[in-house]
Amino acid sequence: MLWRPLMRGRLASAQALVTCRLHLHGELQRPTSAQSWAGQRSQPTGPNGPSSTLSMVLRSLAKTDAALAEVNAALELRPELPQALQLSALLWNDSAEAGKSALAAKQCFMLLSSTMPEEATSDKRRWQLRLLRDCEHLLAELGESLDSSLPRCYGASFDEDSSLTVCANEEMVVGLEVLGCGIDECNGVYESSRQASNKQEAFVNASGFRVSLEVLPTRRGQEAKFGWVIGRDRVGYFGAMTTDEGTCDLPPARHGWRSFAAGGGAAAPSQCRAHVATMASLACRGRALALRSEGDGDVAAEAKVLLSQALRDRSAAGELHSRAAVLTDMAMALRQLGNFQEALAIIAEALTLWPALAEAYLEKAMVLIKLSRLPDAAKALKQLLTMRPKDGRAACILLGSLRFQVDAEDWLLHHLEIPLVAHRLEHASKANVVDACDRPCRHDSKHGLAGTEAPFRLEDSTAEVHVHWVLPDGMEAQEVQVDIQAEHLFVAAAGVALFDQDLAHRIKTSESSWTFAAPDLIVSLSKSMIRGMWPKWEVLHKEDIRDRQLRLGGLPFDPKQVQYR
């Protein structure tokens, strides 16, 4: 007579399955206003969101494969969702995948432990405690410890030779905090952008402000001087002088900040404090080298060696989070070496170990951009912003080179919970000028600029390249923006991008400059030698093989051959 209760249970499960599918369908069809879309899939709905509930129902119907597919779909949207991780652990255990089950249970335990609310009677605390108990029981059943250590079957091999570790731990700057600035959005915590400026790490806050080491304007022939600059959208707001590149190590100046014209008279920051973290020496030194190795293959190779050793050091990579962090830094070193496919594989392993690691999503997006897989890069950044709407680093990239890819622009316009998006929209409505959320085909109504198709004249001399734009009448100097990087040039006037592409060859930023004497804008780029010779610049932008074939009219050529003067 047991069939009747069993049948009633399966009928109830089937009914719940239909309800869940209707719920999910209703969510997908819901009108996407700014408020409803922002909270629709990005916030957990208690212990059982629609996707998690659907997976639970499928599990009760003994449809393990279908249930895993549903829970993986939930984790695709929210990789750090505890209830989805807990259910994933149960499902892998049902499938006799002890290693995957233990990994998901440990991830769930770590996330819950770090987000447990203080209120002892809150509903959220009660269901989190229930999930914690479930994880504890499952890990005990699997013979695993309730901590952040790697699962026994992960298979990591560690070298117990203590001589690998030069010193036990070192401190490294992992963030900055700006205080006392007259512009509220400039204050707050700045996180690593995983990019360098003049061989020093750059940091970004939630509102898109950036702290970076920049070359200060000097007369031609004078020795370059460096200073820390706080700015946004390639415009400096505040600066702190430093002596020379050799004394620019982090943190930047605590005091001595002054205001630039773009600051509008606002008070400069009163101080800039460094946030440090203690990590194993090998991981610390490998990360520092990888961050500063852009354009220097020897430094990147040295970083790779150190990080490889760190992965064999239990103190550096013996836990889920620490190992994922070292793997992500290894991917950065591989990106600097041009080993993009290997870097992607390393990042996949890092995200498998710790799906909530923000830096891994940033690194993944950067590697995918190098591979010209821009839709996939945008997807990685969307995942990060769904988890962390205030991650200004991801917002800056998505609002920059990826803003016109797939549905990135439309997606951003429906996520006003992202501070940088709200700022851009507010700025555009007030100033009535083209900003990062506008299409490149828009025109500036005041000056009649036509966007990125604005014509220019290129003059290639022996050691320099000169680019000349003739701007419309009435253009003022403060309306011109020029950002010269080693391999990229950005030029804009009145909010319209005239040139925003990678350069044909690498340049020396410290010896490059630009001038504007209305109506003439001239950018002078100092060439970098290639094997002791000056490269010939046939075009300003970096060409791929197909573009060069079209320009040369089908003539045969060696795509690796560089023309010299």
C-alpha positions in Angstrom: 0.0 0.0 0.0 3.0 2.3 -0.2 2.3 3.2 -3.8 -0.5 5.7 -2.9 1.7 8.0 -0.7 4.5 7.7 -3.3 2.1 8.5 -6.1 0.7 11.4 -4.2 4.2 12.7 -3.6 5.1 12.4 -7.3 1.9 14.1 -8.4 2.7 17.0 -6.0 6.2 17.2 -7.4 4.9 17.2 -11.0 2.4 20.0 -10.1 5.2 21.9 -8.5 7.3 21.4 -11.6 4.6 22.9 -13.8 4.2 25.8 -11.4 8.0 26.5 -11.5 8.1 26.4 -15.2 5.2 28.9 -15.4 7.0 31.0 -12.8 10.2 31.0 -14.9 8.3 31.7 -18.1 6.5 34.6 -16.4 9.8 36.1 -15.3 11.2 35.8 -18.8 8.2 37.5 -20.3 7.9 40.2 -17.7 8.3 43.8 -19.0 11.8 44.9 -18.5 11.5 48.3 -16.7 14.6 49.6 -15.1 13.4 48.7 -11.6 11.8 45.3 -12.3 14.6 44.0 -14.5 17.3 45.0 -12.0 15.8 42.9 -9.3 14.3 40.2 -11.5 17.2 37.7 -11.7 19.9 39.4 -9.8 18.5 39.0 -6.3 18.0 35.7 -4.4 14.3 35.0 -3.6 14.9 33.4 -0.2 16.0 29.8 0.3 14.4 28.6 -2.9 14.4 30.8 -6.0 12.5 29.6 -9.1 15.5 27.9 -10.8 16.5 26.2 -7.5 13.0 25.1 -6.7 12.6 23.6 -10.2 15.8 21.7 -9.7 14.6 20.4 -6.3 11.4 19.2 -7.9 13.3 17.4 -10.7 15.5 15.8 -8.0 12.4 14.5 -6.2 11.2 13.0 -9.5 14.6 11.2 -9.7 15.5 13.2 -12.9 19.1 13.9 -11.8 20.4 15.0 -15.2 17.6 17.4 -15.8 17.9 18.7 -12.2 21.7 19.3 -12.7 20.9 21.2 -16.0 18.5 23.5 -14.1 20.9 24.1 -11.2 23.7 24.8 -13.6 21.4 27.3 -15.4 20.9 29.0 -12.0 24.6 29.1 -11.3 25.2 30.6 -14.8 23.1 33.5 -13.7 24.3 33.7 -10.1 27.6 31.7 -9.6 27.7 32.5 -5.9 24.1 31.6 -5.1 24.4 29.4 -1.9 21.1 27.5 -2.3 22.1 26.5 -5.8 25.5 25.4 -4.7 24.0 23.3 -1.9 21.5 21.7 -4.2 24.4 21.1 -6.7 26.3 19.3 -4.0 23.3 17.0 -3.2 22.8 16.2 -6.9 26.4 15.4 -7.5 26.2 13.1 -4.5 23.2 11.4 -6.0 25.3 10.9 -9.1 28.1 9.3 -7.1 30.4 12.2 -8.0 32.0 12.6 -4.6 34.6 15.1 -5.6 32.2 17.5 -7.3 29.8 17.1 -4.4 32.4 18.0 -1.8 33.6 21.0 -3.8 30.1 22.5 -4.1 29.4 21.8 -0.4 32.7 23.6 0.6 31.9 26.5 -1.7 28.4 26.8 -0.2 29.9 26.6 3.4 32.4 29.4 2.7 29.9 31.7 1.1 27.4 31.3 3.9 30.0 31.8 6.5 31.1 35.1 5.0 27.6 36.5 4.5 25.8 35.3 7.7 23.7 38.2 9.1 24.1 39.3 12.7 20.4 39.4 13.5 19.8 36.1 15.4 16.1 35.9 14.5 16.2 37.0 10.9 14.6 34.7 8.3 17.7 34.9 6.2 19.9 33.7 9.1 17.6 30.8 9.8 17.6 29.4 6.3 21.4 30.0 6.0 21.9 28.0 9.2 19.8 25.2 7.7 22.0 25.2 4.5 25.1 25.2 6.7 23.9 22.1 8.6 23.1 20.4 5.3 26.6 21.1 4.0 28.2 19.9 7.3 26.3 16.6 7.2 27.1 16.0 3.5 30.8 16.8 4.0 30.9 14.4 7.1 29.2 11.7 5.0 31.9 12.2 2.3 34.7 12.2 4.8 35.7 15.8 4.1 36.5 18.5 6.6 34.2 21.5 7.1 36.7 24.2 6.0 38.1 25.8 2.9 40.8 23.2 2.1 40.9 21.5 -1.3 38.8 18.3 -1.5 40.8 15.2 -1.2 40.2 14.0 -4.7 41.1 17.4 -6.3 44.6 16.0 -7.1 46.8 19.0 -6.4 50.4 18.0 -5.8 52.4 20.1 -3.3 56.2 20.3 -2.9 56.9 20.1 0.8 60.4 21.5 0.3 60.5 24.6 2.4 63.3 26.1 0.3 60.8 27.0 -2.3 59.4 29.8 -0.1 61.9 32.6 0.3 60.0 34.1 3.2 56.7 33.0 4.8 54.5 35.9 4.0 54.6 39.3 2.4 52.2 42.3 2.4 50.8 43.5 -0.9 48.6 46.5 -1.7 45.3 45.1 -2.9 43.2 48.3 -2.8 43.2 52.0 -2.0 40.8 54.2 -0.1 40.4 57.9 -1.0 39.1 60.2 1.7 38.1 63.8 2.1 37.5 64.6 -1.6 35.0 67.3 -2.5 33.4 65.0 -5.1 31.5 62.3 -3.3 31.8 59.8 -6.1 35.6 60.1 -5.9 35.7 58.9 -2.3 35.7 55.3 -1.3 37.5 52.0 -2.0 39.4 51.5 -5.2 40.1 47.9 -6.4 42.8 46.6 -8.7 41.9 47.0 -12.3 44.3 44.1 -13.2 45.9 46.6 -15.6 49.1 48.7 -15.3 49.8 52.3 -16.1 53.5 53.1 -16.5 54.5 49.8 -14.9 52.3 50.5 -11.8 49.0 48.9 -10.9 45.9 51.0 -11.5 42.8 51.0 -9.3 39.1 51.7 -10.0 36.2 52.5 -7.7 32.5 51.8 -8.0 31.8 55.1 -9.8 34.5 54.6 -12.4 37.2 56.9 -10.9 40.7 55.6 -11.5 43.9 56.0 -9.6 46.9 55.5 -11.9 50.5 56.6 -12.4 50.7 59.0 -15.4 53.3 60.9 -17.3 53.0 64.6 -16.5 53.2 67.1 -19.4 56.7 68.2 -20.1 58.5 70.1 -22.8 60.1 68.0 -25.6 63.5 66.8 -24.6 63.1 67.1 -20.9 63.2 64.1 -18.6 59.7 62.6 -18.1 58.1 63.2 -14.7 55.4 61.0 -13.1 52.5 61.7 -10.9 49.5 59.8 -9.4 46.3 61.0 -11.0 42.6 60.4 -10.0 40.3 60.8 -12.9 37.4 59.4 -14.9 36.7 59.0 -18.6 40.3 59.8 -19.5 40.1 63.2 -17.7 42.3 64.0 -14.6 40.5 65.6 -11.6 43.2 65.4 -8.9 46.9 64.7 -8.8 49.8 64.1 -6.5 53.4 64.8 -7.6 56.1 62.2 -7.3 59.8 62.5 -8.2 60.5 59.8 -10.8 59.4 56.4 -12.0 61.8 54.7 -9.7 60.1 56.0 -6.5 56.5 55.4 -7.6 55.9 52.2 -5.7 52.5 51.7 -4.1 50.8 53.2 -2.2 50.7 56.6 -3.8 51.0 59.8 -1.8 48.8 59.8 1.3 48.7 63.6 1.3 49.7 66.4 -1.1 46.9 66.0 -3.6 45.8 69.0 -5.6 42.9 69.8 -7.8 43.0 70.1 -11.6 40.7 72.3 -13.7 38.3 69.4 -14.4 37.7 69.1 -10.7 35.6 72.3 -10.9 37.1 73.8 -7.8 36.2 70.8 -5.6 38.4 70.0 -2.6 41.2 67.6 -3.4 41.4 64.3 -1.4 42.8 64.7 2.1 44.5 61.3 2.0 44.8 58.1 0.1 45.2 55.0 2.2 46.5 51.6 1.1 44.6 48.4 1.8 47.1 45.5 2.2 46.7 41.8 2.4 49.1 39.2 3.6 49.9 36.4 1.2 52.6 33.8 0.6 55.8 35.3 -0.7 55.8 33.4 -4.1 52.2 34.3 -4.8 52.8 37.9 -3.8 55.9 38.4 -6.0 54.5 36.5 -8.9 51.3 38.7 -8.9 53.3 41.9 -8.6 55.4 40.9 -11.7 52.4 39.8 -13.7 50.7 43.1 -13.0 53.6 45.1 -14.3 54.8 42.9 -17.2 52.7 44.4 -20.0 54.9 44.6 -23.1 57.8 42.9 -21.3 57.9 39.2 -22.1 60.9 38.5 -19.8 59.1 39.9 -16.8 55.9 37.9 -17.7 57.9 34.7 -18.0 59.5 35.3 -14.6 56.0 35.9 -13.1 54.9 32.6 -14.7 57.8 30.7 -13.0 57.1 32.2 -9.6 53.3 31.5 -9.9 54.0 27.9 -11.0 56.1 27.4 -7.9 53.3 29.0 -5.8 50.8 26.5 -7.1 53.0 23.8 -5.6 53.3 25.6 -2.3 50.6 24.5 0.2 50.8 27.8 2.1 50.1 29.7 -1.1 47.6 27.5 -2.9 46.3 24.9 -0.5 42.8 26.4 -0.1 39.9 27.0 -2.5 40.1 30.8 -2.6 43.9 31.1 -2.5 44.5 28.6 -5.2 41.9 30.2 -7.4 43.6 33.6 -6.9 47.0 32.2 -7.8 45.5 30.5 -10.9 43.9 33.9 -12.0 47.3 35.6 -11.6 48.9 32.8 -13.7 46.3 33.5 -16.4 47.3 37.2 -16.3 50.9 36.2 -16.9 49.9 33.9 -19.7 47.8 36.8 -21.2 50.9 39.0 -21.2 52.9 36.3 -23.0 50.2 35.9 -25.6 49.2 32.3 -24.5 45.4 33.1 -24.6 44.0 29.6 -24.9 46.1 28.3 -22.0 45.0 31.4 -20.0 41.3 30.6 -20.6 41.8 27.0 -19.4 43.5 28.3 -16.2 40.7 30.7 -15.6 38.1 27.9 -16.0 39.9 26.0 -13.3 40.0 29.0 -11.0 36.2 29.6 -11.4 35.5 25.9 -10.8 37.3 26.2 -7.5 35.8 29.6 -6.5 32.9 30.8 -8.6 32.6 34.1 -6.7 36.1 35.4 -7.5 35.6 38.8 -9.2 39.2 39.0 -10.5 38.7 35.8 -12.4 35.8 37.2 -14.4 37.8 40.4 -15.1 40.7 38.4 -16.3 38.5 36.1 -18.4 37.0 39.2 -20.1 40.4 40.6 -20.9 41.7 37.4 -22.4 38.5 37.0 -24.5 38.9 40.6 -25.7 42.4 39.7 -26.9 40.9 36.8 -28.8 38.3 39.1 -30.3 35.5 37.1 -28.7 33.8 40.2 -27.6 30.3 38.7 -26.9 31.8 36.1 -24.6 33.8 38.9 -22.8 30.6 40.9 -22.3 28.9 37.8 -20.9 31.7 37.3 -18.3 31.4 41.0 -17.2 27.6 40.7 -17.0 28.0 37.7 -14.7 30.3 39.8 -12.4 28.0 42.8 -12.4 25.0 40.6 -11.6 26.9 39.4 -8.5 28.5 42.7 -7.7 26.6 45.7 -9.2 29.1 48.1 -7.7 32.1 46.6 -9.4 33.3 49.7 -11.3 36.1 47.8 -13.0 33.7 45.6 -14.9 31.4 48.5 -15.7 34.2 50.6 -17.1 35.2 47.8 -19.6 31.6 47.1 -20.5 30.9 50.8 -21.1 34.2 51.1 -23.0 35.3 48.8 -25.8 32.3 46.4 -25.4 29.5 48.9 -25.2 28.3 48.2 -28.8 28.7 44.4 -28.6 25.6 42.2 -28.8 23.1 43.6 -26.3 25.6 45.1 -23.8 24.2 48.6 -24.2 20.6 47.6 -23.8 21.5 45.4 -20.8 23.3 48.3 -19.1 20.3 50.7 -19.7 18.2 48.3 -17.7 20.6 48.1 -14.8 20.6 51.4 -13.0 21.7 49.8 -9.8 25.2 49.9 -11.4 26.6 53.3 -10.2 28.6 54.1 -13.3 25.6 53.4 -15.6 23.4 55.8 -13.5 26.1 58.4 -13.7 26.5 58.1 -17.5 22.8 58.4 -18.1 22.5 61.4 -15.7 25.4 63.1 -17.3 24.1 62.5 -20.8 20.6 63.9 -20.0 22.1 67.0 -18.3 24.8 67.8 -20.8 23.0 66.6 -23.9 26.2 65.3 -25.4 27.3 62.0 -26.8 28.6 59.7 -23.9 29.7 56.1 -23.6 26.1 54.8 -23.9 25.5 56.5 -27.2 25.9 54.9 -30.7 29.0 55.8 -32.7 26.8 57.1 -35.6 25.4 60.0 -33.4 26.5 63.5 -34.4 27.5 66.4 -32.1 24.7 69.0 -32.8 26.9 71.9 -31.8 30.0 71.2 -34.0 28.7 68.7 -36.5 31.3 66.1 -35.7 30.6 62.7 -37.4 32.2 60.3 -34.8 34.9 57.8 -35.5 34.9 58.4 -39.3 36.4 61.9 -38.8 39.2 62.3 -41.4 42.8 62.9 -40.4 46.2 63.2 -42.1 49.0 60.8 -41.2 52.6 61.9 -41.6 55.2 59.2 -41.0 58.7 60.4 -40.3 61.8 58.5 -39.2 61.3 58.4 -35.4 57.8 59.9 -35.1 54.3 59.8 -36.4 52.2 62.9 -36.6 48.4 62.8 -36.9 46.5 66.0 -37.8 42.7 66.7 -37.4 41.0 69.9 -38.4 38.3 70.5 -35.9 35.2 72.6 -36.5 35.1 76.3 -35.6 34.2 77.2 -32.0 35.9 74.1 -30.5 37.6 74.9 -27.2 40.7 73.2 -25.6 38.7 71.8 -22.7 36.5 70.0 -25.1 39.4 68.0 -26.5 40.4 64.7 -24.9 43.5 62.7 -25.9 44.7 59.5 -24.1 48.0 58.1 -25.5 48.9 54.6 -24.4 51.7 52.3 -25.5 49.5 50.4 -28.0 46.2 52.4 -28.1 45.1 56.0 -29.0 41.9 57.7 -27.9 41.0 61.1 -29.3 37.7 62.8 -28.7 36.2 66.3 -29.2 33.0 67.6 -27.7 32.3 64.1 -26.4 32.6 62.5 -29.9 35.3 59.8 -30.4 37.4 60.7 -33.4 39.8 57.7 -32.9 39.6 54.9 -30.4 41.7 51.9 -31.7 44.9 49.9 -31.2 47.9 51.5 -32.9 49.7 49.9 -35.8 52.9 49.6 -33.7 54.0 50.2 -30.1 55.0 53.7 -29.1 56.9 55.4 -26.3 54.2 57.3 -24.2 56.8 59.3 -22.2 58.0 61.0 -25.4 54.6 61.4 -27.2 52.5 64.6 -26.9 49.6 66.5 -28.5 48.8 70.1 -29.1 45.6 72.0 -30.0 45.7 75.4 -31.7 42.3 75.9 -33.1 41.3 74.5 -35.4 44.3 72.1 -35.6 44.7 69.1 -33.3 48.1 67.4 -33.8 49.1 64.2 -32.0 52.8 63.3 -32.1 53.7 59.7 -31.4 57.2 58.6 -30.6 58.0 55.3 -32.3 59.5 52.3 -30.5 62.3 50.5 -32.4 61.8 46.9 -33.6 65.1 45.0 -33.7 67.0 48.3 -33.7 65.1 49.8 -36.7 62.2 52.3 -37.0 59.0 50.6 -38.3 57.2 52.3 -41.2 53.6 53.3 -40.4 51.5 52.8 -43.5 48.3 53.2 -41.4 47.5 54.5 -37.9 45.4 51.6 -36.6 46.4 48.0 -36.2 45.4 46.0 -39.2 44.4 42.3 -39.3 45.3 40.2 -42.3 42.0 40.7 -44.1 42.0 44.5 -43.7 45.6 44.6 -45.1 44.6 42.4 -48.0 41.8 44.7 -48.9 44.0 47.8 -48.6 46.7 46.3 -50.8 44.2 45.1 -53.4 45.0 41.4 -53.2 48.7 41.8 -53.7 50.7 39.0 -52.0 52.5 39.9 -48.8 54.0 38.3 -45.7 51.6 39.1 -42.8 54.5 38.9 -40.3 56.8 41.2 -42.3 57.2 44.7 -40.9 58.3 47.5 -43.2 61.1 49.7 -42.0 62.2 53.1 -43.0 
